[in-house]
């Protein structure tokens, strides 16, 4: 147990380090650039009609306070961390005076729901089929599946999402292509609302699954085709252990451990994909929020979504790391 | 070198298909040099003409010939991908080799930073960059930023190879013969990781082109330079699909998918070539 505790502490240290670097990255990007968000906001507000110089001065000082740009570098840096820790990124400019944090909280369940569901489906199905394809490597159907996976895997999320949008929105319009649920429904635990959410998330989820599936399929297939040449597999075959058991307990379990690490490592990329997919399908999650915030020039919201997504993704990676010893018990010994 | 290519053509169907696709893409990119129309001028041909003899891929609503526009777009997109891949290769080579060779605390520190860059979702970070830079965000600057963000995964791969060759005899021999760390890494270890560098270059190009397309489509880039992404951006702006101008979307998407699949297949075939077990299996020998 102490070994597990040591492993846990080590992973937690890495998690804290990722958050530290990520938040610093956000700070440096926003503070080391020649463009001043305060002046930009003032320019945006004063572009219509006349504003008195006094009012502009007032606005400037309150905006500086709002963005944490008051005081010296050290004070600004401390204030930035204070905001991150409190989760307070000030009010949103594009949805004034709603706080950024409540906009993010509203969008988060959509993104988490979409991401968790589609990632799980893609990971489970991809690994399962990949394992079968590696184990029964002469099967025609599984070989054909491999060719499809090779064609789908390298295509970026945007292109797949665009293709699905064209096919299901234009050529054969059977599924809703925009929004998270039908406009006229209240968010509640009713069949009408839940089924509408599922219908609306089918296409975004499908595009995430199609891309993810190929990668897991190809990865597991090559891992499994390496594992089946190991001596202990040949021994089990000679000893007459039945095929299903060899596949599940001898082959798959050994192939799954690196795939779980792979999941942790590619989570950032999957999140990137979700951001894009959400925008394409007008899904009301963090991705749409981020892109719309850029269009609206909403500094606090962009910074808030970026910081929250860095922390969120590294937290998810940390959770996967904690599950790792369940699949590969050797980790505890190390 | 030529012998390797001949072997690959003979025994590896992924390499054959991938190389063919990339050759087609490169030819189209090369044709940009003889384009009858300049790259950035709009309304030089009749708008919205479907594919025909005169305009093979039709024309856009902005009065540009889709085929010739595409030659510029794919050239710029490829150059962007090569730029990012080349720059990030330098970083991942330097960090991977040093971390693998030195080991100890140097390795731990470098790999902690490395893992951080693997975990952090880069797309929001890139959007944040665009948000603060706005119009100053040029293609070259974006390439530099992406190279600084996209080295981590491959550095880990190179480190694992560097660790294994560190314990070989020739490394000890070079230490005893008085070579400096820099000389050992550059002259002795670099040749061993070059095959991996080639195959990761392809994957890194795919990654960077994918992000470039996505950023441009959202309008978060210099959209006046013709790239695959900016072509799709303008097609979306003119609602090409709804207006029935399908050729404006279909050809750029088709060509960029060809590029992705081609580069990916080349990377896969090179990985298989590096791994002697699968190479033997392909040539009809070895285990299974």
Interface residues (C-beta under 8 A of the other chain):
Chain A: X14 X17 X18 X21 X22 X25 X26 X29 X30 X33 X34 X35 X37 X150 X151 X153 X154 X155 X156 X157 X158 X159 X162 X163 X166 X170 X226 X228 X229 X264 X265 X267 X268 X269 X271 X272 X275 X276 X279 X290 X291 X294 X299 X302 X303 X305 X306 X309 X310 X313 X314 X317
Chain B: X14 X112 X113 X115 X116 X118 X119 X120 X121 X122 X123 X124 X125 X127 X128 X129 X130 X131 X132 X133 X134 X136 X153 X206 X209 X210 X211 X213 X214 X217 X218 X220 X232 X241 X242 X249 X253 X256 X257 X260 X261 X263 X264 X265 X268 X277 X287 X288
